[in-house]
Every structure is written in C-alpha cells, then in structure tokens.
C-alpha cells in the first residue's frame, strides 16, 4: 500500500468502522464494542505507519477531487499534522476503553449511536490533521462540528439540547461568518490555499490587512476557544464525560489550536508575521484569555466546569506560543498539544469515574474521596500537576519550551503570562488535592469504591502517559522540530 493510499485509508477506516459498529449494535453490546476496539487499533496501525515515511523526508500527498480550477480536496502528510493525527488516533483507543466502562457503569441510553458518532468524529479529525489546503481543512472542520453535535446532545433532555445548540450555533456561526471569508480572501489574493513551508501571503497584503485577515482566522476558528469565542465550551459540559474528554483532549479543541498553528506557519509564514506590527495583537489576546479563564476557573464549584475553563486557558498557551514566532516557542506549541491532551483527558476520565462511582459532581463533595478511590484520585493528582507544570509531568516539558521561546524573543508579556497562569493553576488545583487527600469525609457518606475496571484502566494509562512523556518525549520533539526545520 502506497503512502498516498494509506492517507485515504486512515480517513476512511473510521467511516467503515462506524458502519460496522452500527450493524454490530443490532447483535449485541459486546460485538459492538469489539468493532470499536478493532477499528481504533486499526487506525493506530495505519496512521502511525506514516511516521516512518515522513521521517525519510517524504511528504505524501493525494488529490481526491478538483471541485473547480484551483480548488481541490487534497490531503498531505506533514510533521504538524502527523503529530496531531498520531495523538488523536492513539487516544481514541484509550477513550474507547474508558467509554465502555463509563457507558455501562452509568447505564447510558443510545450507546450504539454514541460509538458510531465517535468513529465519525475521528474520521473528520484525521481529515483535519492531513488537510493539504484551506478548503479541505474547512470541510473537515465543519464535519467534525456536525459529527460531535449528537454526542454533546446525547442525554436528550431540554437543558442538554439547549446547551448543545449553543455548541453548534457558536461553532457554525464563527466558521461560516469569519473562517470561510478568511479562506476566500486568502485564495483571492494568493491564488492558492495550499499549506506551504514559509507561507503563501508574503508581499500579497498590506500591514493592516494582515492583522484583519489573521483576526478572521483566529476568531473564525471557534474551536480554539480564544475569548470571546469560548462560550460553546462550558456549554458542552452537559455531554457524557467520554465526550468531554473527546472535546477537550482528543479532537475538537485540538483541531482548533492545530488549525490556527498550521495557518500561522504555512499560510502567513512566521517570518512574514514577525515583520508585521498588525499581527502583534494575537499574543495579547491569547495572554488575556489565559489569565481571565484561569481567574474564572478559580470561582468554579463544579468539577467539569472548572476543567472546562482550565481547558480554555491551556488552549491559549498553544496560540500564544505560536504567536511568539520563535522556533523554540513553535516546538513548545506542538508539545503542549500533546502534554495538555494527556493531562486533561486524565482529569476528565477521573471526573467521570467519580460520577459513575458516587454521582458526585461538585468540588466540595470530594472531601476525603482519595481513600475510597485511590487509583482514580492518584491519576487526577498527576493530571492536575501536569496542568500546573510540575516535574516529572508532561506539562513541565511543554511549558519549558514555551518559556524558552519567550525568553528567546525577549517577550516579557509571554513570560509574565506563563508565570502568572502557573500560579493560578496551582491556586485552583492544589486546594482540591488537599481536600481529596487530607480532609475527612462527612459522616453518613454513601459507601462506594472505584468505578468499573475499564474506566480505571483507561485513566491509569493516560496518567502513565502523562508521566512517561517527561522522560520519553524524544520522538515528539523530533516531529515538532521537523516543522521548524521545514521553515528554514
């Protein structure tokens, strides 16, 4: 199988899997979940198989269709997209394991539809990762929004549907109202929308226009949750916890910051933006989002809402790192997509496990729960320390690179933001850890232990990944460095 064919297989495999899951659901839950597992393992094998091709210096590309002259659906493997696709495919398997334990333990309805939509969302995610131009990126981006809507609306009650409509409304309105015009403008002035090392806009726009086009892209890509385009993310917390993990760690939010990073690097070009004063606003908006979202997280009493605002802040780390426009910071942006994914999926898995085992959703209810759920809360602790950036966790590695890039650029705003947000992260996570491990439960608490085995297994695996990334991050750094090398 050629690398070009492999790209199509990687995108099509989850679609075939979705059909198989749907048919298997009519036979029984065990067959359905076996189909999910086989599909997710197969996707890892196919996607990760492209890494060796990329390391050989090749960048396979395939044009699926030319919609009109100069406008095609094209998929290309490059280092940044490869990193995102490998991350999403790998975590889908673990999320699938977790989902089986969660959905069964919580006796959720419509489980077949849930697993089918998950597979469809992964197909769109791989499409986003391998998009070879802006038009393809937009199509896959929209398909990801549509395929995840049923997951957010899964419970089906009035309040859930209302929140799911906010999710859908914000993401569709920003993409159609801002992202699409930005794409059309780019094709008009550059004659192409292909992702190209060094960018395609140099000399095509005047300085004020550069800042305006950048704003259309950044705010049009609502999935990145840059304020004020963040309202959809807390609204989406009505979804089951495996969906929250998908939204916050695997696919949706990562597709947002990935798209912004890819557009800055391959459409604008780092050197071109560095010379443009009208693009400097992005760093300040990202810094504002980081600080304000962290302050809002401090006030949250619900576990998932706290994690949602933490995600908003952590996403803008990637945006800010990209906006620093220095090689070390660009590597840090790529690393933080991975580090945040490992740590945040662990936190959401733990929150879901707590709910399945005890039906607790509020922070004050976690008093002393570490004694009843030691595996779950140890994983939660690791995830929280990674969000803060404490060694030996993944978060320390990515923050180190971002901070190094900020010093390289002599960017005091970025340095201050990283330090201040780290302190704020500690301010809202450390009291929870104290409550969990050092406080005592109230008398009369309902007796419970750990969540179902598969749920605990999944969160244990992601916690191990969060720690392992601190020591074994070489391949990821090499992939991230390939992005910077390709620009020189």
N, C-alpha and C positions, 0 to 999 in steps of 0.2 A: 504493500500500500504506500503510495507516494505521500510526502508531507502535505501536498495540496488536497489530496483526497482525505487525509486524516483530519484536516480542518473541518471539512464538511461533516465527517463522521462525528466529530466532537460536538458540533452544534445539533446534528440530527439525532444523536443517540438518546438524549433525554426526551425528545419528542416520541421516539419509538417506545421508550420506557414508559412514558405517560399512557400510551395506548395499552401497553402490556399490564400496567398497574390497574387501569380501568377494567380490563377484562378479568384480571385475576381477582379483583374485588368482588366479582359475582360468584367466585368459587369459595373464597374464604379469606379471613384476615391474614393467616399465616402465608398463604400463597401470594397475596398482595404485597406483604412486607418483604417476602423473598424476592419478588420482582423489583421492588425498590432498592434492595441491597445489591442485587446483581447489576442493575442499571448504574448505581452510584460507583460501584467498584470498577465497572467497565469504563465509565467516564474518566476516572482517575488514570487508568491504564492508557487510554487514548490521549488525553491531554498532556499528561506528564511525559509521554513518549516523544512529544515535540520539543522537549527541552534540549535533548542531545542535538537535534537538528539546528536549533538556534545557537548552541554553543560552538558548533562547527563554522559559524559565521554566515549561515544561510538564513534568509528571511522569506519563507514560503508565502505565496500569495495566490489567491484564486478569485477570479471574477465570476460571480454566479449569474448576473444578468445586467445588461446595459438598458436601464429604463428609458433613457433618452441620451443623445450625444453629450458626453461629458458627465453624465450622472449614472453611476453604476452601483450595484450591490457587490461589494468586494470585501473579502476577509484576508487579513495579513497577520502573520505572527511576528511580533517584535518584543523586545525584552519586558517592557512595562506591561503589555497585555498578557504575556506569558505568565508573569508573576501573579497577576490578578486571576487568570483562568486556573492556574495551579492551586491557588488559595481557595477559590470558590469550590472547585471540584473536590478537593481534599476535605474541606469542612462539611460538604453536603453528606458525605458518608457518616461522619460522626453525628451530624444533626439528624440524620435518618434513624440512627440507633437510638438517640435521645427521644425522637418523636414517637417511636413505638412504645417506649416505657411511659411517656407522658400521656399520649392519647388513650392508651389502655387504662393507665392508672387513674386518669381523670374521667374516664368513660365518656369521651367526647363523641358527638354525633358526626356523621358525614366524613368518616375517616378516609374513605377511598377518594373522595373529591379533594381532600386535603393533600394526600400524597401525589395525586395527579397534578395539581396546581404547583406543587413544589418542583416537580420534574419540568414543567413548562417554564417556570421561573429560572431554573438552572440553564435551560437551553438559551433563553434570552440573555442571561448573564454571560455565558461563553461567547455569544454573539457580540455583546458589548466589548468584551475583552479583545476579541480578534477583529473588530471593525477596522477596515482599511481606509475609510474616509468618513467625513462628517455625515453624509447621507445614511450610510449603513449604521453608524453609531446612533443616529436619531431613531431609525426604525426599531432597532433592538432595544433602545432605551424605552420607547413607548410600549413595546411588547412586554417588557419587564413590569412596567406600571400596571398594565391590564391584567397580567397573569397573577400578580400579587394581590389585586383587589379582593378576589374571593377569599384569600387567606386572611386578610385583615377583617373581612366581614363574616368570618367563619361562624361565630356564635349565632348570628341571625336575629338577635333582639333589636328593638328600636334604637337603643342607645348605641349599640355596636354599628348598626347600619349608618347612623348619623355621623359617627366618627370616621367610618370607612369612606363616606362621601367627602369628608374634609380631606382625607388622604388622597383620594382620586382627583378631587377638584383642584387642589393646590398643585399637584404634580402635573396634571394635564394642562392647566391654565398657564403655568410658568413655561412649560416646554413648547406649547403651541404659540403662546403670546410673545416669548422672548428668545428661547433657544432656536426655534425654527427661523425667525427673521435674521438672527445672527448667522445661521448657516447660509441662508440665501444671499446675504450681504457678502459673506466670505467667497462664495462661488462667483459672485458678480465681479468683485474686484481682483480676485486671484486667478479666476478661470479654472480653478480646481478646488477640491476639498480634501485631497489626499493627505494623509498624515505623512509628513516628510521631515527627516532629520534637519534641524536648523530652521524649520518653519517655511511658510509659503507667502507671508504677508510683507516681508521686508521691502520697503520702498513703495508699497501699494496704498498706504494710508497716511494721512497727516496725523500729527500727535494727538489732538483732541479726539479724533475719530477712533484712534487705537483704544483709548480709555473707554469710550462708549461701547465699542464692539466687545471689549473684554467684559464690561458690565452686563451686556445682553447674554453672554455665555454663562457667566458666574451665577447670575440670578435666575437665568432660564433653566439651569440645571438644578432644579429644586431639591433633588435627592441629596445634594451635598449639604443641605440644611444650613447654609450661610444665612444669618439673620438679615432681613425679616422673613425669609422663605423657609422657616423651620416649623411652622405650626402643624404641618402634617405629621411630624414625627411623634410628638407626645400623643396626638390623636390616635395614632396607630397602636398605642399600647393596649387597646381593647382586644387585640388579637391574642390567640393562644401563645404561650411562651416560645415554642419552637419557631413560630412565625416571627416573633420579636427578635429571636436570635438570627433568623434569616435577614430581617430588615436591618439590624444593627451591626452584624458582624460578617455576613457571608456575601450578600448580593446587593441589596438596594442602596444603602448609604455608601457602600464601597464603590458602586458603579458611578455615583455622583462625584466623589472626590477623584476617582480614577479618570473620569471624563474631563474634569477641569485640568488635572495634571497633564493629561495627554494633549489637550488643546493648547495649553501654555507652551509645552515643549515642542510639539510637532506642527502646530498651526501658526502661532505667533513667533515662536523661537525665543529662547532665553536671552540671547544677546540683543535681539531687536527690542524686546520688552525692557531690558535693562537700560537701554538708551532713551526710553520714553517716559518722561515725567508723568504723563497722564495715566500710567498704569500703577503708580505708587499707592493709590487708594486701596488696592486689594489687600495689601498687608495689614493696613489699619482696620479694615472691615473684618478680616479674619481674627485679628487680635481682639477686637471688640466682642466678636461672637464667643471667643474662648472665655474671656473674663466674665461677660454677662451670663452666659449659660452656666458657668461654674457657680456664680452667685445665686442663680435661680435654683440650681441643684441643692444648694445649702438649705433651702427652705422646704424641700420636699419631704413628705412623711410617708409616701407610698414608694415601695421598693422599685417597681418598674418605672415610675415617673422620674425618680432620681437617676436611674440608669439611662433614661431617655435624654435628659438634659446633659448628663455626662457625655453621652454619645455626640450630641451637638457640639460640645466643646472640643472633644477629641478629633472630630472630623476636620475642624478648622485648623488643627495642628498641621494636617496634610496640606491644606490650602495655603496656610501661612508659610510653611516650609518651601512649597513650590514658588511662592511669591518672593522669597528671599533672593531667588535667581542666582544661586551659587551651587557648584557641584555637590559639596557635602550635604547641603540642605535638600537637594533633589533626591539624593540617596536616602536621606532621612525621611522624606515624604513617602517614598516607596516602602521603606522599612516599617513606618508607622502604620501603613495599611495592614501589614501582616501582624505586627505586635498588638495593635488595637483589636484586630479580629480574634486572636487567641484569647486575650484577656476579657474582652466584652462578651464573647459567646460563653465563656466560663461563668461570668456573673449572671447572665440571663438563664443559663442552664440551672444554676444554683437557685435563682429566684423561682423558677418553675418547679424545681424539686421540692422546695419549701411549701409551695402551694399544694402540690399533689399530696404531700405527706401530712400537712397540718392545716391547709386552707388559710394560711397567714399571708397577708399582702402588705401589711404596714410595718414600718421600721421598728416602732415601739414594741411590736409583738415578738421581736426576735430575741428578747432578753433570755440569755442562758441556753439558746437553742443549739449552740455548739456541742453541748453534752449529749443531746438526743440525735443530732445529725453531724457527727464529726467529719465524715468524708465530704459531705456537701459544703460544710462551712469552712473546711480547710481549703477546698477549691475556691470558694468565694473569697477567702483571705488572699490567696495567690492572685486572683483576678484583680482585686482591689489594689494590692501593692503594685501590680503592673500598671494600672491606670495612674497611680501616683508617680511611678518611675523609679521604684526602689530595686536595686540589685538584690538577688540574681533573677530578675524577671525580664520579659521581652520589652516592656515599656522603657526600661532604662536604656536599652541599646538604641532604640529609635530616637528617644529624646536627646541622647548624647550626640548623635549625628546632626539633628536639627539645631541643637545649641552650638555645635562646632561650626555649622554653616552660618549661623547668625553672627558668631564672632569673626568668621572669615569675611563677612560682608560689613563688619563693624556696625551691625544693626541693633542698636540699643533697645528699640521698641520690641523686637522679637525676643531678645534676651530677657527683658523685664517681664514680658508676657509669659514666657515659659516658666520662669521662677515663680511668678505670682500665681499662675494657674496650678502649678505643682503644690504650692501651699494650700490653695483652695481645695484641690483634690484630697489632700490629707485631711482638711478640715471637715469634709463630709463623709469620708470613708472610715477614718480611724475611730470616730465615736461609735460607728456601727460595729466595728471589730471588737471594741471594748465591751459593748452591750452583749455581743454574741458569746464571748469567751469568759468575761469576768463578772458579769451580773448573774443573778439567780432568777429562775423562773418564778412567776407568781403562783401562789397556791391554787390548786384546782385546775392547773393547765391540763388540757387533753393529752393523754398518753399517746405518743407516736414515735416512730423511729425514722429510718431513712426512707426515701422514695423508692420505687421499684428499681431492681438491679440495673436494667438497661439505662435508666436515667442517670444513676450514679456512675455507671461505667463511662458514659459519654462525657460527663463533666470532669471526671478524673483524667480522662485522656486529654481534654483541652487544657486542664491545669498543668499536666505534664508538659504539653507543648509550650505553654507559657514560660515554664522554667527552662526547658530544653533550648528554646530559641536564644537564650542568653549565652549559652555555650556553643551551640551548633548553628550559627547563623551564616556561615561562610557561603553556601550556595545562594542564599537570598541576596546577600551583599554583592555577590558576583553578578547576579542577574540585574540588580539595581544599578550597579556600576556600568553595565553594558549600555544602559540608557544614556549616561553621561558621556561615555566614550564615543557613542554614535553621534554626538553633537560636535565633537572636536574635529 
